[in-house]
């Protein structure tokens, strides 16, 4: 039997409305280590204020919502809605696994980003631009407005409905998983998917190619990068990522120091002709 989504109370509708308007701030303050985390925290704050009455619990929730986050803006409220419903469950149940909240967020942001980017940036924007350009070439002064409407109306409708859907579905299914004792399995599965997505993002975002080669008598006898790729593709970027994670996690090195360190390292390696 299909599970029915619950009816929203007046307070929840008000909170979802606040979340929708606050969700526009997702990338208003982007940092390399957190991306849109500050925007997530800002959008989630009304829920945290409502659900958590103890200051310590509220602080823990605020820190939790400052985890790295990066996805498509059109599908973003759906993830917010699910996260909000899970925060509510966490505030009501003492043995709720709070780690599952970020695990779910991380596992969803990658796949939804791919879907959102393909549909809205790749398809909808192209169609809207094509129609607007045709109108502009015909001398229609409303072409820019038509472009904005064709693109933004579907996006904003999805953002509004997505937030509500995420919250109602999240409240229903997370509660059922909790009652059936499956929440830990969900957390484990989501963590695995999330780690896989973060690993894929790392391989795409961290780049360092060795340009130094071994030369004898004017002939290149060893291409360093090709040799490293034969051993393990992406070995150096992976090493840099793991070392950076170790320094942040175990040695409490500030991300700002690491950023400046990477800049200096890149300049030195470039000047020496190594990378």
C-alpha positions in Angstrom: 0.0 0.0 0.0 1.4 3.4 -1.0 2.3 5.7 1.9 0.2 8.9 2.0 2.0 12.2 2.5 0.9 14.1 5.5 -1.0 17.4 5.5 1.0 20.5 6.3 0.1 22.6 9.3 -0.1 26.4 9.1 3.2 26.7 10.8 4.9 24.3 8.4 3.5 26.2 5.4 4.9 29.4 6.9 8.3 27.8 7.4 8.3 26.4 3.8 7.5 29.9 2.5 10.5 31.3 4.4 12.7 28.5 3.1 11.7 29.2 -0.5 12.6 32.9 -0.3 15.8 32.3 1.7 16.9 29.6 -0.8 17.8 32.3 -3.3 20.9 33.0 -1.2 22.4 29.6 -1.9 25.5 30.9 -3.8 25.6 34.4 -2.4 28.6 33.6 -0.2 30.6 30.8 -1.8 33.9 29.4 -0.3 36.1 26.7 -1.8 35.7 24.4 1.1 31.9 24.9 1.7 30.5 26.1 -1.7 26.9 27.0 -0.9 26.8 25.8 2.8 26.2 29.3 4.2 23.1 29.6 2.0 21.9 26.2 3.1 22.3 27.2 6.8 20.5 30.5 6.2 17.5 28.8 4.4 17.3 26.1 7.2 17.4 28.6 10.1 13.6 29.1 10.5 13.2 25.3 10.8 16.0 25.0 13.3 14.6 27.8 15.4 11.2 26.1 15.4 12.3 22.6 16.1 15.1 23.0 18.6 14.4 24.7 21.9 17.7 23.9 23.5 20.6 26.2 22.4 23.1 23.3 22.4 20.9 21.2 20.0 20.4 24.3 17.8 24.1 25.0 17.6 24.8 21.3 16.6 22.1 21.6 13.9 23.6 24.9 12.6 27.0 23.3 12.4 25.6 20.3 10.7 23.9 22.5 8.0 27.3 24.1 7.3 28.6 21.0 5.6 29.8 21.2 1.9 26.9 21.6 -0.5 26.7 22.1 -4.2 23.8 21.4 -6.5 21.5 22.9 -9.1 19.5 25.8 -7.9 16.2 24.5 -9.4 16.2 21.2 -7.5 17.9 22.7 -4.4 14.7 23.4 -2.4 13.7 19.7 -2.7 16.9 18.7 -0.8 16.2 21.5 1.7 12.7 20.1 2.3 14.0 16.6 3.0 16.7 17.9 5.3 14.1 20.0 7.2 11.9 17.0 7.7 14.9 15.0 9.0 15.8 17.8 11.4 12.3 17.7 12.7 12.5 13.9 13.3 15.9 14.4 15.0 14.4 17.0 17.4 11.6 14.7 18.3 13.4 11.3 18.7 16.4 11.0 21.0 17.9 8.0 19.3 17.6 9.4 15.7 20.8 9.1 13.8 21.7 12.8 13.1 24.5 11.7 10.7 21.9 10.5 8.3 20.9 14.2 7.6 24.1 15.1 5.9 24.4 11.7 4.4 21.1 12.1 2.6 22.0 15.7 1.5 25.4 14.6 0.1 23.9 11.6 -1.7 21.2 13.7 -3.4 23.2 16.8 -4.4 25.3 15.1 -7.1 22.6 13.2 -9.0 20.1 16.1 -8.8 22.8 18.5 -10.0 23.3 16.4 -13.0 19.6 16.2 -13.8 19.0 19.9 -13.1 21.9 21.1 -15.1 20.9 18.9 -18.1 17.2 19.9 -18.1 17.3 23.5 -17.1 20.7 24.8 -18.2 21.1 22.4 -21.2 17.5 22.1 -22.5 15.1 24.7 -21.1 17.5 27.7 -21.3 18.4 26.7 -24.9 14.8 26.5 -26.0 13.9 29.8 -24.2 16.9 31.5 -25.8 16.0 30.2 -29.3 12.5 31.5 -29.1 13.6 34.8 -27.7 16.3 35.3 -30.4 13.8 34.6 -33.1 11.4 37.2 -31.7 14.3 39.7 -31.3 15.3 39.2 -34.9 11.7 40.0 -35.9 12.0 43.2 -34.0 9.8 42.2 -31.0 10.8 44.3 -28.0 9.3 41.8 -25.6 11.9 39.2 -26.5 14.0 39.6 -23.3 11.0 39.4 -21.1 9.7 36.3 -22.9 13.1 34.6 -22.4 13.0 35.4 -18.7 9.4 34.1 -18.4 10.0 30.9 -20.4 13.0 30.1 -18.3 12.1 31.3 -14.8 8.4 30.3 -14.5 9.1 26.5 -14.8 12.2 26.9 -12.5 10.4 28.8 -9.8 7.4 26.5 -10.0 9.6 23.5 -9.4 11.5 25.3 -6.6 8.3 26.1 -4.8 6.7 22.6 -5.3 10.0 20.8 -4.8 10.5 22.3 -1.3 7.0 21.2 -0.3 7.4 17.7 -1.9 10.7 17.2 -0.2 9.4 18.1 3.2 6.1 16.1 3.0 7.8 13.0 1.5 10.7 13.3 3.8 8.5 13.5 6.9 6.5 10.4 5.8 9.2 8.1 4.6 11.9 9.0 7.1 9.4 8.4 9.9 8.5 5.0 8.4 12.1 4.1 8.0 12.7 5.0 11.6 9.8 3.0 12.9 10.9 -0.1 10.8 14.5 0.2 12.1 15.8 0.9 8.5 17.2 4.4 9.1 20.7 3.1 9.8 20.7 1.1 6.6 19.6 4.2 4.7 22.3 6.3 6.4 25.0 3.7 5.4 23.7 3.5 1.8 23.5 7.3 1.5 27.0 7.7 2.9 28.4 5.3 0.3 26.7 7.1 -2.5 27.8 10.5 -1.1 31.4 9.4 -0.8 31.3 8.1 -4.4 30.0 11.5 -5.6 32.6 13.5 -3.6 35.3 11.2 -5.0 34.0 11.8 -8.6 33.9 15.6 -7.9 37.5 15.5 -6.6 38.8 13.7 -9.7 37.2 16.4 -11.9 38.1 19.5 -9.8 41.7 18.7 -8.5 44.2 19.0 -11.3 48.0 18.8 -11.3 50.1 17.5 -14.3 53.8 17.0 -14.1 55.5 18.7 -17.1 59.1 17.8 -16.1 60.5 14.9 -18.2 63.8 13.1 -18.2 65.9 14.2 -21.1 69.2 12.9 -22.4 71.2 14.2 -25.3 68.2 16.3 -26.3 65.8 13.4 -26.4 63.0 12.7 -23.9 63.5 9.2 -22.5 60.9 9.4 -19.8 57.6 11.3 -19.7 56.9 11.6 -16.0 53.1 12.2 -16.2 52.6 9.2 -18.5 54.6 7.0 -16.2 52.5 8.2 -13.2 49.3 7.6 -15.1 50.4 4.0 -15.8 50.9 3.5 -12.1 47.6 5.2 -11.0 45.6 7.7 -12.9 45.2 10.9 -10.9 47.8 9.8 -8.3 49.1 13.3 -7.5 45.7 15.0 -7.3 44.5 12.2 -5.0 47.5 12.5 -2.8 47.0 16.3 -2.6 43.4 15.8 -1.6 44.2 13.2 1.1 47.0 15.3 2.5 44.8 18.3 2.6 42.0 16.3 4.3 44.5 15.0 6.9 45.8 18.5 7.7 42.3 19.8 8.1 40.9 16.9 10.0 43.8 15.7 12.2 46.0 18.8 12.5 43.2 21.4 12.5 44.9 23.5 9.8 42.7 26.3 8.6 41.4 26.0 5.0 42.7 29.5 4.3 46.2 28.4 5.1 45.8 25.4 2.8 44.5 27.6 0.0 47.4 30.0 0.3 49.7 27.0 0.5 48.4 25.5 -2.7 48.8 28.9 -4.5 52.4 29.1 -3.4 53.1 25.5 -4.2 51.6 26.0 -7.7 53.7 29.1 -8.3 56.9 27.4 -7.1 56.3 24.3 -9.2 55.5 26.4 -12.3 58.7 28.5 -11.9 60.8 25.4 -11.5 59.2 23.9 -14.6 57.9 20.8 -12.7 54.2 21.3 -13.2 
